[in-house]
């Protein structure tokens, strides 16, 4: 959710939504241009005004955080390989959140203490048997997200 803060810390009463997102990252600043749209029925907002935008971040508090390299994308959806009984893997759809350097928040799809695959996914298939090398592959319970 996007909230607009006008001059004098006045909060604009209607929330905004994303209108467009630029496809390219600016190579000089590392940023992406995003255009927001706010309803303006009473004409409070005018061209040339300055305001501050607040963005509600849903990835606060205790979250499941995994290595970003453990996530694969297929046709716009994100998946991880979860190690189950007899060391067989199952591909599971996850809903991802904020990226934190080389890690990513998983909002839905994983539980604490599940074991995931974070190396060698390019040759992995559903039902394959894997060998667990590192105990750190276990999903950390409630890792704080920043």
TANORCOR-V711515 format. One record per residue. RES is the residue in one letter. SS is DSSP state (H for helix, E for strand, C for the rest). OMEGA is omega in radians with two decimals (* if undefined). NEAR is the number of other C-alpha atoms within 10 Angstrom. Layout:
BEGIN
res->RES ss->SS omega->OMEGA near->NEAR
res->RES ss->SS omega->OMEGA near->NEAR
END
This chain:
BEGIN
res->X ss->C omega->-3.11 near->11
res->X ss->E omega->3.12 near->17
res->X ss->E omega->-3.14 near->18
res->X ss->E omega->3.10 near->19
res->X ss->E omega->-3.14 near->16
res->X ss->C omega->3.11 near->16
res->X ss->H omega->-3.13 near->11
res->X ss->H omega->3.12 near->7
res->X ss->H omega->3.08 near->10
res->X ss->C omega->-3.13 near->10
res->X ss->E omega->3.09 near->16
res->X ss->C omega->-2.96 near->17
res->X ss->C omega->-3.07 near->12
res->X ss->C omega->3.11 near->12
res->X ss->C omega->3.12 near->14
res->X ss->E omega->3.09 near->18
res->X ss->E omega->3.13 near->14
res->X ss->E omega->3.09 near->12
res->X ss->E omega->3.11 near->10
res->X ss->E omega->3.05 near->11
res->X ss->E omega->3.10 near->11
res->X ss->C omega->-3.10 near->11
res->X ss->C omega->-3.02 near->9
res->X ss->C omega->3.03 near->10
res->X ss->C omega->3.07 near->11
res->X ss->C omega->-3.06 near->11
res->X ss->C omega->-3.14 near->8
res->X ss->C omega->-3.08 near->6
res->X ss->C omega->-3.09 near->7
res->X ss->C omega->-3.09 near->8
res->X ss->C omega->3.05 near->11
res->X ss->C omega->3.12 near->13
res->X ss->C omega->3.11 near->12
res->X ss->E omega->3.10 near->11
res->X ss->E omega->3.12 near->11
res->X ss->E omega->3.12 near->14
res->X ss->E omega->3.09 near->12
res->X ss->E omega->3.05 near->17
res->X ss->C omega->-3.06 near->14
res->X ss->C omega->-3.06 near->12
res->X ss->C omega->-3.10 near->7
res->X ss->C omega->3.07 near->6
res->X ss->C omega->3.08 near->7
res->X ss->C omega->-3.12 near->10
res->X ss->C omega->-3.11 near->15
res->X ss->C omega->3.12 near->8
res->X ss->C omega->3.10 near->5
res->X ss->C omega->3.11 near->6
res->X ss->C omega->3.00 near->9
res->X ss->C omega->3.13 near->10
res->X ss->C omega->3.07 near->16
res->X ss->E omega->3.12 near->12
res->X ss->E omega->3.02 near->13
res->X ss->E omega->-3.13 near->13
res->X ss->E omega->3.09 near->11
res->X ss->C omega->3.13 near->10
res->X ss->C omega->-3.11 near->11
res->X ss->C omega->-3.08 near->10
res->X ss->C omega->3.09 near->18
res->X ss->C omega->3.14 near->12
res->X ss->C omega->-3.09 near->10
res->X ss->E omega->-3.08 near->13
res->X ss->E omega->2.99 near->21
res->X ss->E omega->-3.12 near->24
res->X ss->E omega->-3.12 near->25
res->X ss->E omega->3.05 near->24
res->X ss->E omega->-3.14 near->19
res->X ss->H omega->-3.11 near->17
res->X ss->H omega->3.11 near->15
res->X ss->H omega->-3.08 near->19
res->X ss->C omega->3.04 near->23
res->X ss->E omega->3.13 near->17
res->X ss->E omega->3.07 near->10
res->X ss->E omega->3.11 near->8
res->X ss->C omega->3.07 near->5
res->X ss->C omega->3.09 near->6
res->X ss->E omega->-3.05 near->12
res->X ss->E omega->-3.06 near->15
res->X ss->E omega->2.95 near->18
res->X ss->E omega->3.04 near->23
res->X ss->E omega->-3.13 near->23
res->X ss->E omega->3.14 near->21
res->X ss->E omega->-3.12 near->23
res->X ss->C omega->3.14 near->15
res->X ss->H omega->3.11 near->8
res->X ss->H omega->3.13 near->10
res->X ss->H omega->3.07 near->15
res->X ss->E omega->-3.12 near->16
res->X ss->E omega->3.03 near->22
res->X ss->E omega->3.08 near->21
res->X ss->E omega->-3.09 near->18
res->X ss->E omega->3.10 near->15
res->X ss->E omega->3.11 near->18
res->X ss->E omega->3.02 near->17
res->X ss->E omega->-3.07 near->13
res->X ss->E omega->3.13 near->20
res->X ss->E omega->-3.05 near->17
res->X ss->E omega->3.01 near->17
res->X ss->E omega->3.14 near->17
res->X ss->E omega->-3.06 near->14
res->X ss->C omega->-3.11 near->8
res->X ss->C omega->-3.13 near->9
res->X ss->E omega->3.13 near->16
res->X ss->E omega->3.09 near->21
res->X ss->E omega->3.05 near->23
res->X ss->E omega->-3.10 near->21
res->X ss->E omega->-3.12 near->17
res->X ss->E omega->3.01 near->13
res->X ss->C omega->3.11 near->13
res->X ss->C omega->3.06 near->20
res->X ss->C omega->3.08 near->14
res->X ss->C omega->3.10 near->14
res->X ss->C omega->3.00 near->12
res->X ss->C omega->3.13 near->14
res->X ss->E omega->-3.14 near->21
res->X ss->E omega->3.09 near->25
res->X ss->C omega->3.13 near->24
res->X ss->C omega->3.11 near->19
res->X ss->C omega->3.02 near->12
res->X ss->C omega->-3.12 near->10
res->X ss->H omega->-3.07 near->14
res->X ss->H omega->3.14 near->7
res->X ss->H omega->-3.03 near->7
res->X ss->C omega->3.10 near->16
res->X ss->C omega->3.09 near->13
res->X ss->C omega->3.10 near->12
res->X ss->C omega->3.14 near->15
res->X ss->C omega->3.09 near->13
res->X ss->E omega->-3.11 near->16
res->X ss->C omega->3.06 near->15
res->X ss->C omega->-3.12 near->9
res->X ss->C omega->-3.13 near->13
res->X ss->C omega->-3.01 near->7
res->X ss->C omega->3.07 near->9
res->X ss->H omega->-3.14 near->8
res->X ss->H omega->3.12 near->11
res->X ss->H omega->-3.13 near->19
res->X ss->E omega->3.13 near->17
res->X ss->C omega->-3.14 near->20
res->X ss->C omega->-3.14 near->17
res->X ss->C omega->3.01 near->14
res->X ss->C omega->3.06 near->13
res->X ss->E omega->-3.13 near->15
res->X ss->E omega->3.06 near->14
res->X ss->C omega->3.13 near->17
res->X ss->C omega->* near->12
END
